[in-house]
Amino acid sequence: MTAVHVPGLPVIESGQLVSTSPATGVEAGRLPVATEADVREAVGRARAAGEWWAGLGFTGRRERLLRWRALLAKRIEELAELVHVEGGKPVADAIVEIVTAIEHIDWAARNAGRVLGPRRVRSRLILAEFSGHLEYQPYGVVGVIGPWNYPVFTPIGSAAYALAAGNAVVLKPSEYTPAVGQWLVDSFAELVPEQQVFTAVHGLGDVGAALCRSGVDKLAFTGSTATARKVMAACAETLTPVLIEGGGKDAMIVDSDADLDAAAEACVWGGMTNAGQTCIGIERVYAVDAVFDAFVDKVVARAGQLTVGPEGTDIGPITMPGQLDVIRRHIDAAITSGGRAVLGGPGAVQPPYVHPTVLVDVPEESAAVREETFGPTVTISRVRDADEAVTRANAVPYGLGGSVFGRRRAVAIARRLRSGMASINSTLTFAGMSTLPFGGVGDSGFGRIHGEDGLREFGRPSRSPGGGPARCCRR
Ligand code: NDP
């Protein structure tokens, strides 16, 4: 019997995971579903491959990772088209995503040796006759579980850093974007054919759960906070260390001396790129009273120009059909609790699309303000001053990123945000800056990808060889 395809909803047919375009329903990928035994075998093969890969040293790995980066750049259009078909995002957005991932591969490859390689550390008077030696050894096999919204950028944010540190990686891509995940591991295998250093296992959530219990030495998870709790519980059984990149409800603060045109442009880009399906997307704005009306007008004018549809538009379909109900519920809740739609509104949800929606006067208790919406919607609230903006911005359990527009007080305001990252007079930019760590606090998770901290996530501080304690030698 052939399953009925709801566009975008993955199905399992004869042991194969079939992904489809959320816009057209056309088949995008067909990959074998892994059993628990398959996952364990994949991890076993990765363990042997990891030893070989670690043995290449920083220089050997750097050379291969840089060739992989070059391959991605050469075939960027092919990969962007696959991301577009399987996840629905506009090709232009997919190109931006892949360029960012390429930047991270490049930086991780070039800097792993400097950050993780052997170095002497100073001793102090109490042990003056000894010298200290420190280096970061790879864990062995790192399991990476990824979401669908940035199916290239998010797994690479963990995998490239784990690989550069000398680990093998087993990736479990989202069931919505398995073909993109397979493309990544296949392209890597073209340049590293000797051993299965970077592989993928496919299936639904149970395959991710099996990966947590498979004996991996560390698990890097990116996805929703609800699933993160399950991942941590599964990893707790074996004390497998975890890195959690969870959901977000990022706020933008617009102070009285902000450049309102720039702030409005950033609000629309940060809130509505990738149809708002961005973990660090701007979902809430707090604008001080003096600039509130002018700011709202500018946001509405810009967002109202965005085009929506399957091809060549600014906003593509919502990737997960089920998310349409969440977005509708949040818009409805905002309106019934006294909010107003100054653009879009309940009629904006036209499956599989959601038109840009700007909501004002929404009570802070509303789901539209407190929960992750993951659609091209934004709430804008009037606040007395920057202090009130900070208090409200910090009043949700999430703490991923954030943005501040202003001049004199912007840095001081950003410092007070309870979040892992903040952009000043811009938005989302920290994600593309490979030198900065990326990660959240509270319900948004812990641990860091990207930058030096992101490399250290995937190495144990130890002596060489064999992962013993940091070395201390008599002079
Ligand atoms: P989910 O939490 O639904 O899924 C994430 C991954 O976990 C998928 O591969 C999923 O597999 C897998 N999974 C599901 N159940 C289990 C389980 N029991 N054990 C192990 N793995 C499991 O998130 P989405 O894919 O819907 O992604 C969207 C979410 O990701 C949003 O909350 C977003 O904010 C967050 N995100 C966070 C980022 C960050 O860096 N902090 C970046 C990007 C997104 P399957 O798909 O097969 O169910």
Boltz pocket constraint, residues with backbone or C-beta under 6 A from the ligand:
constraints:
  - pocket:
      binder: B
      contacts: [[A, 145], [A, 146], [A, 147], [A, 148], [A, 149], [A, 150], [A, 154], [A, 172], [A, 173], [A, 174], [A, 175], [A, 176], [A, 203], [A, 204], [A, 205], [A, 206], [A, 207], [A, 208], [A, 209], [A, 210], [A, 212], [A, 222], [A, 223], [A, 224], [A, 225], [A, 226], [A, 227], [A, 228], [A, 230], [A, 231], [A, 244], [A, 245], [A, 246], [A, 247], [A, 248], [A, 278], [A, 279], [A, 280], [A, 372], [A, 400], [A, 440], [A, 444]]
      max_distance: 6.0
